[in-house]
Structure formats: C-alpha cells, structure tokens
C-alpha cells in the first residue's frame, strides 16, 4: 500500500473547504462566536521535534476557540501538565495561546484539523484530512516517536503511512513500529476518560516517560 501524499503543505488553509459538514459547523460557530478562531487548528510545537503527539480533532470550545491544539478545554490540562513534567514543554500553561508555553522536542497535531459536531469526525472527513497528516510527518525530519491519543488518531497515523489500521495494536500502553516510527498508544485525555478513571494521570504520564526513555535512552 502506498504512502498517502499531499498536494499541499502540512497545514490546511484557514478556510479549507474539503469537508462540507465541517465547513457548515465552522460557519455556525463563527456566527455564534465571531471572536473565536473557528478554523483548522494548526499544529503547535518544535519543527525539529522527535516526538509527535497526535490527537483526534479540535474541541469546539478548545482549539476551535483558541487556535492552538488542546488549549482551552479539559483535555489540555492533563496533556500540558504531563508534557511539562516529562520535559517536553517549558513555561506555564494558562489555557490560552499567548501564555508563553513552548514545546521542547515535541509537536502536537490532530488527525482531523477542524472541530466536528459532537467531537466525532466522519470517516470521509478523516480521509480528506489525512494528506495533511502525511505532510506533517514528512515535514518533521527528526521525528522518531508518535504518541497517538485514542484509536482514531492511531488509525489515521497508520493509514497516512500506507498501512492498514490493523497494523498497530490498540489499547492504552500499546507499543509498535509503524514505518520509521515507534508508536505509543494512549487513551485520549478527554473529560470522559479522566472523570471515569479509565485514564489516570499516572497512566498518562507513564506513556510520556516511555517516550522520554526511547528518545534519550
């Protein structure tokens, strides 16, 4: 199976029109909240990163509002606190894009770049956005490790590498090789997973400690 290629760069245009349902949802959000970002959330981090953290899609009141992945919603609190603890971030996370937080040897992106209704992208939307993921991977020359947050991101990573979704083991803590990368899978740090105890801070931190050991060991 061939590697997915993109005819454009790793970031979609602000007014990307590939997915009609997401475009309509974007317009709805712009009408209701014209001061929000309301567009594809660009990747955030170090262009020379050896670690990529791949999420599902922007949250409506998170990255869709602030324009920075995982910034402004519940999931971002656990993610950025964990990155700070494990040395992949520097500064202070204040849930806004001008808080001065920087990522160190790390980049954050999403499998789908626009906020989907109900936080659930359709498979056609995943496919339409996948070339941007392929281009993002290609634009990280030092990339070695990818942490996938949930099965949607794991599936899209594999397919962007020209592999079947079944090529990598699912479930929290799963680890496997995919193309040139070592992939670590985690449950998504969503409010549902953390509030129910399906994902604890200790479980999440262990994944990033493993990433640190792989990169520095």
BABA-683770 format. One line per field, with one value per residue: residue number from 1; x, y, z of N, C-alpha, C in turn. Coordinates in steps of 0.1 Angstrom, whole numbers, padded with zeros to 4 digits, always signed. Each point is the difference from the previous one (the first is absolute). Last residue first. Layout:
! residues N
n: [NUM / ...]
n_X: [X / ...]
n_Y: [Y / ...]
n_Z: [Z / ...]
ca_X: [X / ...]
ca_Y: [Y / ...]
ca_Z: [Z / ...]
c_X: [X / ...]
c_Y: [Y / ...]
c_Z: [Z / ...]
***
This chain:
! residues 217
n: [217 / 216 / 215 / 214 / 213 / 212 / 211 / 210 / 209 / 208 / 207 / 206 / 205 / 204 / 203 / 202 / 201 / 200 / 199 / 198 / 197 / 196 / 195 / 194 / 193 / 192 / 191 / 190 / 189 / 188 / 187 / 186 / 185 / 184 / 183 / 182 / 181 / 180 / 179 / 178 / 177 / 176 / 175 / 174 / 173 / 172 / 171 / 170 / 169 / 168 / 167 / 166 / 165 / 164 / 163 / 162 / 161 / 160 / 159 / 158 / 157 / 156 / 155 / 154 / 153 / 152 / 151 / 150 / 149 / 148 / 147 / 146 / 145 / 144 / 143 / 142 / 141 / 140 / 139 / 138 / 137 / 136 / 135 / 134 / 133 / 132 / 131 / 130 / 129 / 128 / 127 / 126 / 125 / 124 / 123 / 122 / 121 / 120 / 119 / 118 / 117 / 116 / 115 / 114 / 113 / 112 / 111 / 110 / 109 / 108 / 107 / 106 / 105 / 104 / 103 / 102 / 101 / 100 / 99 / 98 / 97 / 96 / 95 / 94 / 93 / 92 / 91 / 90 / 89 / 88 / 87 / 86 / 85 / 84 / 83 / 82 / 81 / 80 / 79 / 78 / 77 / 76 / 75 / 74 / 73 / 72 / 71 / 70 / 69 / 68 / 67 / 66 / 65 / 64 / 63 / 62 / 61 / 60 / 59 / 58 / 57 / 56 / 55 / 54 / 53 / 52 / 51 / 50 / 49 / 48 / 47 / 46 / 45 / 44 / 43 / 42 / 41 / 40 / 39 / 38 / 37 / 36 / 35 / 34 / 33 / 32 / 31 / 30 / 29 / 28 / 27 / 26 / 25 / 24 / 23 / 22 / 21 / 20 / 19 / 18 / 17 / 16 / 15 / 14 / 13 / 12 / 11 / 10 / 9 / 8 / 7 / 6 / 5 / 4 / 3 / 2 / 1]
n_X: [+0173 / -0030 / -0042 / -0031 / -0017 / -0036 / -0043 / -0022 / -0022 / -0042 / -0036 / -0014 / -0031 / -0046 / -0018 / -0006 / -0038 / -0045 / -0044 / -0040 / -0032 / -0037 / +0007 / +0031 / -0015 / -0030 / +0017 / +0042 / +0044 / +0011 / +0027 / +0041 / +0049 / +0047 / +0041 / +0046 / +0022 / +0009 / -0037 / -0027 / +0001 / -0014 / -0030 / -0042 / -0028 / -0052 / -0030 / +0002 / +0036 / +0016 / -0008 / -0046 / -0017 / +0028 / +0037 / +0025 / +0006 / -0037 / -0030 / +0008 / -0013 / -0044 / -0017 / +0007 / -0026 / -0042 / -0004 / +0022 / +0037 / +0056 / +0055 / +0051 / +0057 / +0040 / +0017 / +0022 / -0012 / -0048 / -0033 / -0026 / -0040 / -0038 / -0025 / -0033 / -0041 / -0030 / -0027 / -0042 / -0047 / -0039 / -0016 / -0027 / -0045 / -0030 / -0017 / -0023 / +0000 / -0010 / -0009 / -0040 / -0001 / +0047 / +0048 / +0047 / +0039 / +0013 / +0030 / +0034 / +0045 / +0050 / +0056 / +0056 / +0045 / -0009 / -0038 / -0026 / -0031 / -0022 / -0047 / -0035 / -0036 / -0033 / -0006 / +0039 / +0051 / +0056 / +0055 / +0024 / +0001 / +0009 / +0015 / -0027 / -0035 / -0027 / -0033 / -0040 / -0033 / -0026 / -0037 / -0039 / -0030 / -0026 / -0044 / -0040 / -0004 / +0024 / +0040 / +0017 / +0017 / -0008 / -0030 / -0043 / -0045 / -0002 / +0023 / -0028 / -0048 / -0016 / +0035 / +0035 / +0021 / +0027 / +0052 / +0056 / +0055 / +0056 / +0057 / +0044 / +0009 / +0007 / -0028 / -0031 / -0048 / -0055 / -0040 / -0047 / -0054 / -0045 / -0041 / -0022 / +0011 / -0025 / -0032 / -0047 / -0043 / -0042 / +0005 / +0034 / -0009 / -0022 / +0026 / +0025 / -0022 / -0005 / +0037 / +0006 / -0024 / +0017 / +0051 / +0040 / +0019 / +0033 / +0022 / +0041 / +0037 / +0032 / +0046 / +0041 / +0009 / -0013 / -0015 / +0007 / +0000 / +0005 / +0019 / -0006 / -0004]
n_Y: [+0073 / +0038 / -0002 / -0032 / +0010 / +0031 / -0016 / -0021 / +0026 / +0014 / -0029 / -0001 / +0032 / -0009 / -0026 / +0021 / +0029 / -0024 / -0025 / -0022 / +0022 / +0034 / +0045 / +0006 / -0009 / +0032 / +0042 / -0004 / -0017 / -0048 / -0047 / -0023 / -0022 / +0002 / -0012 / +0008 / +0003 / -0001 / -0029 / -0015 / -0033 / -0005 / -0005 / +0012 / +0017 / +0007 / -0013 / -0026 / -0014 / -0003 / -0008 / +0005 / +0033 / +0002 / +0025 / +0040 / +0043 / +0024 / -0028 / -0007 / +0034 / +0003 / -0028 / +0014 / +0034 / -0012 / -0023 / +0022 / +0030 / -0007 / +0011 / -0008 / +0005 / +0012 / +0047 / +0039 / +0029 / +0021 / +0009 / -0037 / -0009 / +0026 / -0010 / -0032 / +0014 / +0022 / -0027 / -0018 / +0017 / -0018 / -0040 / +0002 / +0010 / -0034 / -0027 / +0028 / +0025 / +0022 / +0031 / +0029 / +0027 / +0018 / +0030 / +0002 / -0022 / -0055 / -0029 / +0027 / +0021 / +0019 / -0005 / +0003 / +0009 / +0038 / +0044 / +0044 / +0044 / +0043 / +0020 / +0008 / -0027 / -0022 / -0025 / -0005 / -0024 / +0006 / -0012 / -0034 / -0056 / -0047 / -0025 / -0022 / +0023 / +0029 / -0020 / -0012 / +0033 / +0010 / -0028 / +0003 / +0035 / +0002 / -0018 / +0025 / +0046 / +0037 / -0014 / -0038 / +0013 / +0048 / +0037 / +0013 / -0020 / -0045 / -0031 / -0010 / -0007 / -0033 / -0039 / -0029 / -0046 / -0043 / -0006 / -0005 / +0014 / -0007 / +0006 / +0012 / +0053 / +0047 / +0039 / +0014 / +0018 / -0006 / +0000 / +0017 / +0004 / +0017 / +0030 / +0034 / +0029 / +0034 / +0036 / +0000 / -0030 / -0015 / -0007 / -0029 / -0046 / -0021 / -0011 / -0040 / -0039 / -0011 / -0020 / -0046 / -0030 / -0007 / -0008 / +0017 / +0049 / +0040 / +0043 / +0012 / -0031 / -0043 / -0028 / -0023 / +0009 / -0013 / -0035 / -0050 / -0057 / -0054 / -0050 / -0051 / -0056]
n_Z: [+0257 / -0003 / -0024 / +0018 / +0043 / +0004 / -0008 / +0035 / +0031 / -0011 / +0010 / +0045 / +0018 / +0000 / +0035 / +0041 / +0006 / -0012 / -0026 / +0002 / +0031 / -0003 / -0014 / -0037 / -0045 / -0020 / -0014 / -0032 / -0023 / -0027 / -0005 / -0021 / -0026 / -0031 / -0039 / -0034 / -0052 / -0050 / -0020 / +0033 / +0049 / +0054 / +0051 / +0041 / +0037 / +0002 / -0043 / -0050 / -0042 / -0052 / -0047 / -0020 / -0030 / -0046 / -0031 / -0020 / +0023 / +0018 / +0025 / +0046 / +0030 / +0011 / +0035 / +0045 / +0017 / +0015 / +0042 / +0045 / +0009 / -0012 / -0008 / -0022 / -0015 / -0025 / -0032 / -0023 / -0037 / -0013 / -0033 / -0017 / +0023 / -0010 / -0038 / +0003 / +0019 / -0028 / -0028 / +0017 / +0001 / -0022 / +0019 / +0039 / -0006 / -0011 / +0035 / +0039 / +0050 / +0049 / +0039 / +0000 / -0042 / -0018 / -0013 / -0026 / -0017 / +0002 / +0017 / +0033 / +0032 / +0025 / +0016 / +0021 / +0020 / +0028 / +0005 / +0025 / +0022 / +0012 / -0003 / -0037 / -0018 / +0039 / +0042 / +0030 / +0013 / +0000 / -0008 / -0035 / -0018 / -0005 / +0042 / +0036 / +0025 / -0027 / -0027 / +0021 / +0006 / -0038 / -0011 / +0027 / -0007 / -0039 / -0007 / +0009 / -0027 / -0021 / -0032 / -0030 / -0047 / -0022 / -0012 / +0026 / -0001 / -0015 / +0027 / +0038 / +0002 / -0030 / -0008 / -0032 / -0015 / +0009 / +0018 / +0009 / +0009 / -0007 / +0002 / -0009 / -0021 / -0021 / -0006 / +0043 / +0018 / -0013 / -0044 / -0018 / -0010 / -0029 / +0006 / +0032 / +0043 / +0033 / +0006 / -0015 / +0013 / -0016 / -0046 / -0012 / +0004 / -0035 / -0037 / +0001 / -0010 / -0046 / -0021 / +0007 / -0028 / -0044 / -0015 / -0023 / +0001 / +0029 / +0018 / +0019 / -0022 / +0008 / +0009 / -0012 / -0054 / -0051 / -0027 / +0023 / +0012 / +0020 / -0007 / -0017 / -0002]
ca_X: [+0007 / +0012 / +0007 / +0003 / +0010 / +0013 / +0005 / +0006 / +0013 / +0009 / +0002 / +0008 / +0014 / +0003 / +0000 / +0012 / +0012 / +0005 / +0013 / +0005 / +0011 / -0004 / -0010 / +0006 / +0010 / -0007 / -0007 / -0013 / -0001 / -0001 / -0014 / -0006 / -0015 / -0005 / -0013 / -0005 / -0003 / +0012 / +0009 / -0008 / +0007 / +0003 / +0012 / +0005 / +0013 / +0009 / +0000 / -0008 / -0009 / +0004 / +0014 / +0002 / -0003 / -0014 / -0002 / -0003 / +0013 / +0008 / -0004 / +0004 / +0014 / +0003 / -0005 / +0009 / +0013 / -0002 / +0000 / -0012 / -0010 / -0014 / -0010 / -0013 / -0011 / +0003 / -0010 / +0006 / +0011 / +0007 / +0006 / +0011 / +0010 / +0006 / +0010 / +0011 / +0008 / +0007 / +0012 / +0012 / +0010 / +0002 / +0007 / +0013 / +0008 / +0003 / +0011 / -0004 / +0001 / +0001 / +0013 / +0000 / -0011 / -0012 / -0009 / -0011 / +0005 / -0009 / -0003 / -0012 / -0009 / -0014 / -0010 / -0014 / +0002 / +0014 / +0002 / +0007 / +0004 / +0014 / +0005 / +0011 / +0011 / -0001 / -0012 / -0011 / -0012 / -0012 / -0008 / +0006 / -0005 / -0003 / +0010 / +0009 / +0006 / +0009 / +0011 / +0008 / +0006 / +0011 / +0011 / +0008 / +0006 / +0012 / +0010 / +0004 / -0010 / -0012 / +0001 / -0002 / -0005 / +0012 / +0009 / +0013 / -0002 / -0008 / +0008 / +0014 / +0004 / -0007 / -0012 / -0002 / -0004 / -0012 / -0013 / -0010 / -0012 / -0013 / -0012 / +0002 / -0004 / +0010 / +0001 / +0013 / +0011 / +0007 / +0009 / +0013 / +0010 / +0009 / +0006 / -0010 / +0009 / +0008 / +0013 / +0009 / +0012 / -0003 / -0012 / +0004 / +0008 / -0009 / -0008 / +0009 / +0002 / -0013 / -0001 / +0009 / -0006 / -0012 / -0010 / +0000 / -0014 / +0000 / -0014 / -0009 / -0003 / -0010 / -0011 / -0005 / +0008 / +0002 / +0003 / -0008 / +0007 / -0009 / +0000 / +0008 / -0008]
ca_Y: [-0013 / +0004 / +0010 / -0004 / -0010 / +0006 / +0008 / -0010 / -0004 / +0010 / -0001 / -0011 / +0004 / +0009 / -0007 / -0008 / +0007 / +0007 / +0005 / -0009 / -0007 / -0014 / +0000 / +0003 / -0010 / -0013 / +0001 / +0007 / +0007 / +0015 / +0005 / +0004 / +0004 / -0003 / +0006 / -0008 / +0005 / +0003 / +0007 / +0003 / +0007 / -0007 / +0006 / -0008 / -0006 / +0009 / +0000 / +0010 / -0005 / +0004 / -0002 / -0012 / +0004 / -0002 / -0013 / -0011 / -0007 / +0010 / +0002 / -0012 / +0000 / +0010 / -0005 / -0012 / +0005 / +0008 / -0009 / -0007 / +0001 / +0001 / -0004 / +0006 / -0006 / -0014 / -0007 / -0007 / -0008 / -0001 / +0013 / +0002 / -0010 / +0004 / +0011 / -0006 / -0008 / +0010 / +0006 / -0008 / +0007 / +0013 / -0003 / -0005 / +0012 / +0007 / -0006 / -0011 / +0002 / -0013 / -0006 / -0011 / +0000 / -0006 / -0005 / +0009 / +0014 / +0009 / -0008 / -0008 / +0002 / -0006 / +0007 / -0006 / -0013 / -0004 / -0015 / -0005 / -0014 / -0002 / -0002 / +0010 / -0001 / +0010 / -0003 / +0008 / -0001 / -0002 / +0012 / +0009 / +0013 / +0003 / +0008 / -0009 / -0009 / +0008 / +0004 / -0012 / -0002 / +0010 / -0002 / -0012 / +0002 / +0007 / -0009 / -0008 / -0010 / +0006 / +0012 / -0003 / -0014 / -0008 / -0001 / +0007 / +0013 / +0008 / +0005 / -0001 / +0011 / +0013 / +0001 / +0011 / +0012 / -0003 / +0000 / +0001 / -0004 / +0006 / -0006 / -0015 / -0009 / -0011 / -0006 / +0000 / -0006 / +0009 / -0007 / -0004 / +0003 / -0011 / -0005 / -0005 / -0004 / -0013 / +0003 / +0005 / +0005 / +0001 / +0009 / +0013 / +0005 / +0001 / +0012 / +0011 / +0001 / +0005 / +0014 / +0008 / +0000 / +0009 / -0008 / -0014 / -0003 / -0013 / -0002 / +0004 / +0014 / +0005 / +0007 / -0008 / -0001 / +0012 / +0010 / +0012 / +0012 / +0011 / +0011 / +0012 / +0012]
ca_Z: [+0004 / +0007 / -0007 / -0013 / +0000 / +0004 / -0011 / -0009 / +0006 / -0003 / -0014 / -0004 / +0001 / -0011 / -0013 / +0001 / -0002 / +0011 / -0002 / -0011 / +0005 / +0003 / +0011 / +0013 / +0004 / +0003 / +0013 / +0000 / +0013 / -0002 / +0000 / +0013 / +0000 / +0013 / +0004 / +0012 / +0013 / +0007 / -0009 / -0012 / -0010 / -0012 / -0006 / -0012 / +0003 / +0007 / +0014 / +0006 / +0011 / +0013 / +0001 / +0009 / +0014 / +0004 / +0007 / -0010 / -0003 / -0007 / -0014 / -0008 / -0001 / -0010 / -0014 / -0003 / -0003 / -0013 / -0012 / -0004 / +0011 / -0005 / +0010 / -0001 / +0008 / +0004 / +0007 / +0011 / -0005 / +0013 / +0003 / -0009 / +0004 / +0013 / -0003 / -0007 / +0009 / +0009 / -0007 / +0002 / +0008 / -0007 / -0012 / +0003 / +0004 / -0013 / -0007 / -0009 / -0015 / -0007 / +0001 / +0010 / +0009 / -0005 / +0011 / +0004 / +0004 / -0007 / -0012 / +0000 / -0012 / +0002 / -0008 / +0000 / -0007 / -0001 / +0000 / -0012 / +0001 / -0001 / +0013 / +0003 / -0009 / -0010 / -0008 / +0005 / -0008 / +0008 / +0003 / +0009 / -0001 / -0014 / -0007 / -0007 / +0009 / +0009 / -0008 / -0002 / +0013 / +0002 / -0009 / +0002 / +0014 / -0001 / -0004 / +0011 / +0005 / +0004 / +0008 / +0014 / +0003 / +0003 / -0011 / +0002 / +0006 / -0009 / -0011 / +0003 / +0009 / -0004 / +0007 / +0009 / -0007 / -0009 / +0006 / -0010 / +0007 / -0005 / +0005 / -0001 / +0010 / +0000 / -0013 / -0005 / +0006 / +0010 / +0009 / -0005 / +0010 / +0003 / -0012 / -0010 / -0012 / +0001 / +0005 / -0010 / +0008 / +0014 / +0001 / -0003 / +0011 / +0011 / -0003 / +0002 / +0014 / +0005 / -0004 / +0009 / +0014 / +0000 / +0007 / -0004 / -0003 / -0007 / -0005 / +0011 / +0000 / -0009 / +0007 / +0012 / +0012 / +0007 / -0010 / +0000 / -0003 / -0003 / +0010 / -0002 / +0000]
c_X: [+0009 / +0008 / +0014 / +0009 / +0005 / +0011 / +0013 / +0005 / +0006 / +0014 / +0011 / +0003 / +0010 / +0015 / +0004 / +0001 / +0013 / +0012 / +0004 / +0015 / +0006 / +0012 / -0005 / -0010 / +0006 / +0010 / -0007 / -0006 / -0013 / -0003 / +0001 / -0015 / -0004 / -0015 / -0004 / -0013 / -0004 / -0002 / +0013 / +0009 / -0010 / +0008 / +0004 / +0012 / +0006 / +0013 / +0010 / +0001 / -0007 / -0009 / +0006 / +0015 / +0003 / -0002 / -0015 / -0002 / -0002 / +0014 / +0008 / -0004 / +0004 / +0015 / +0005 / -0004 / +0009 / +0014 / -0001 / +0001 / -0014 / -0010 / -0013 / -0009 / -0013 / -0012 / +0004 / -0009 / +0006 / +0012 / +0008 / +0008 / +0013 / +0011 / +0006 / +0011 / +0012 / +0008 / +0007 / +0012 / +0014 / +0012 / +0004 / +0009 / +0014 / +0008 / +0004 / +0013 / -0005 / +0001 / +0002 / +0014 / +0000 / -0012 / -0012 / -0009 / -0012 / +0002 / -0010 / -0003 / -0012 / -0008 / -0014 / -0009 / -0014 / +0001 / +0015 / +0002 / +0007 / +0006 / +0015 / +0005 / +0012 / +0012 / -0003 / -0012 / -0011 / -0012 / -0012 / -0009 / +0007 / -0007 / -0003 / +0011 / +0011 / +0008 / +0010 / +0013 / +0010 / +0006 / +0011 / +0012 / +0009 / +0007 / +0014 / +0012 / +0006 / -0011 / -0014 / +0001 / +0000 / -0005 / +0013 / +0010 / +0013 / -0002 / -0008 / +0008 / +0014 / +0004 / -0007 / -0013 / -0002 / -0004 / -0011 / -0014 / -0011 / -0011 / -0012 / -0013 / +0003 / -0003 / +0011 / +0001 / +0013 / +0012 / +0008 / +0008 / +0013 / +0011 / +0009 / +0007 / -0009 / +0008 / +0009 / +0014 / +0010 / +0011 / -0003 / -0011 / +0004 / +0007 / -0010 / -0008 / +0009 / +0001 / -0013 / +0000 / +0008 / -0006 / -0013 / -0012 / -0002 / -0014 / -0001 / -0014 / -0011 / -0002 / -0010 / -0012 / -0007 / +0008 / +0002 / +0005 / -0009 / +0008 / -0010 / -0002 / +0009]
c_Y: [-0005 / -0013 / +0003 / +0010 / -0005 / -0010 / +0006 / +0007 / -0011 / -0002 / +0010 / -0001 / -0011 / +0004 / +0008 / -0009 / -0009 / +0008 / +0009 / +0004 / -0010 / -0008 / -0014 / +0000 / +0003 / -0011 / -0013 / +0000 / +0009 / +0006 / +0015 / +0002 / +0002 / +0004 / -0005 / +0007 / -0010 / +0004 / +0002 / +0008 / +0003 / +0008 / -0009 / +0007 / -0008 / -0008 / +0008 / -0001 / +0012 / -0004 / +0003 / -0002 / -0011 / +0004 / -0002 / -0013 / -0011 / -0005 / +0011 / +0001 / -0012 / +0001 / +0009 / -0005 / -0011 / +0005 / +0008 / -0006 / -0005 / +0000 / +0002 / -0005 / +0008 / -0007 / -0015 / -0009 / -0008 / -0009 / +0000 / +0012 / +0002 / -0009 / +0004 / +0011 / -0006 / -0007 / +0010 / +0005 / -0008 / +0007 / +0013 / -0001 / -0004 / +0013 / +0007 / -0005 / -0013 / +0003 / -0013 / -0006 / -0012 / +0001 / -0007 / -0007 / +0009 / +0014 / +0007 / -0007 / -0008 / +0003 / -0007 / +0009 / -0007 / -0013 / -0002 / -0015 / -0003 / -0014 / -0002 / -0002 / +0010 / +0000 / +0011 / -0001 / +0008 / -0001 / -0004 / +0012 / +0009 / +0014 / +0003 / +0007 / -0009 / -0009 / +0009 / +0003 / -0012 / -0002 / +0009 / -0001 / -0012 / +0001 / +0006 / -0009 / -0010 / -0010 / +0006 / +0012 / -0002 / -0014 / -0008 / -0001 / +0008 / +0014 / +0008 / +0006 / +0000 / +0011 / +0014 / -0001 / +0012 / +0012 / -0004 / -0002 / +0002 / -0006 / +0008 / -0007 / -0015 / -0011 / -0010 / -0006 / +0003 / -0007 / +0010 / -0008 / -0005 / +0004 / -0012 / -0004 / -0006 / -0002 / -0012 / +0003 / +0005 / +0006 / +0001 / +0010 / +0014 / +0006 / +0003 / +0013 / +0012 / +0002 / +0006 / +0015 / +0009 / +0000 / +0009 / -0008 / -0015 / -0005 / -0013 / -0002 / +0003 / +0015 / +0004 / +0007 / -0007 / -0002 / +0013 / +0009 / +0012 / +0012 / +0011 / +0010 / +0012]
c_Z: [-0010 / +0004 / +0007 / -0007 / -0014 / +0000 / +0003 / -0013 / -0009 / +0006 / -0004 / -0015 / -0003 / +0001 / -0011 / -0013 / -0001 / -0003 / +0013 / -0003 / -0010 / +0005 / +0004 / +0012 / +0014 / +0005 / +0003 / +0014 / +0000 / +0014 / -0001 / -0002 / +0014 / +0000 / +0013 / +0004 / +0011 / +0014 / +0008 / -0009 / -0012 / -0010 / -0012 / -0006 / -0012 / +0003 / +0007 / +0015 / +0006 / +0011 / +0014 / +0002 / +0010 / +0015 / +0004 / +0006 / -0011 / -0004 / -0007 / -0015 / -0009 / -0002 / -0011 / -0014 / -0004 / -0004 / -0013 / -0013 / -0005 / +0011 / -0006 / +0011 / -0002 / +0007 / +0002 / +0007 / +0011 / -0003 / +0013 / +0004 / -0009 / +0004 / +0013 / -0003 / -0006 / +0010 / +0008 / -0008 / +0001 / +0007 / -0007 / -0012 / +0004 / +0004 / -0012 / -0007 / -0007 / -0015 / -0008 / +0001 / +0009 / +0010 / -0007 / +0010 / +0004 / +0005 / -0009 / -0013 / +0002 / -0013 / +0003 / -0009 / -0002 / -0006 / -0004 / +0002 / -0014 / +0001 / +0001 / +0014 / +0002 / -0009 / -0010 / -0009 / +0006 / -0009 / +0009 / +0002 / +0011 / -0002 / -0015 / -0008 / -0006 / +0009 / +0008 / -0008 / -0001 / +0014 / +0003 / -0010 / +0002 / +0014 / +0000 / -0004 / +0010 / +0004 / +0003 / +0010 / +0016 / +0005 / +0003 / -0011 / +0000 / +0005 / -0010 / -0012 / +0004 / +0008 / -0004 / +0007 / +0010 / -0009 / -0011 / +0006 / -0009 / +0009 / -0006 / +0005 / -0003 / +0010 / -0001 / -0014 / -0007 / +0005 / +0008 / +0011 / -0004 / +0010 / +0003 / -0013 / -0011 / -0012 / +0002 / +0005 / -0010 / +0008 / +0015 / +0002 / -0002 / +0012 / +0012 / -0002 / +0004 / +0016 / +0005 / -0004 / +0009 / +0014 / +0002 / +0006 / -0004 / -0002 / -0008 / -0004 / +0011 / +0001 / -0010 / +0007 / +0012 / +0012 / +0005 / -0011 / +0000 / -0003 / -0006 / +0012 / +0000]
***
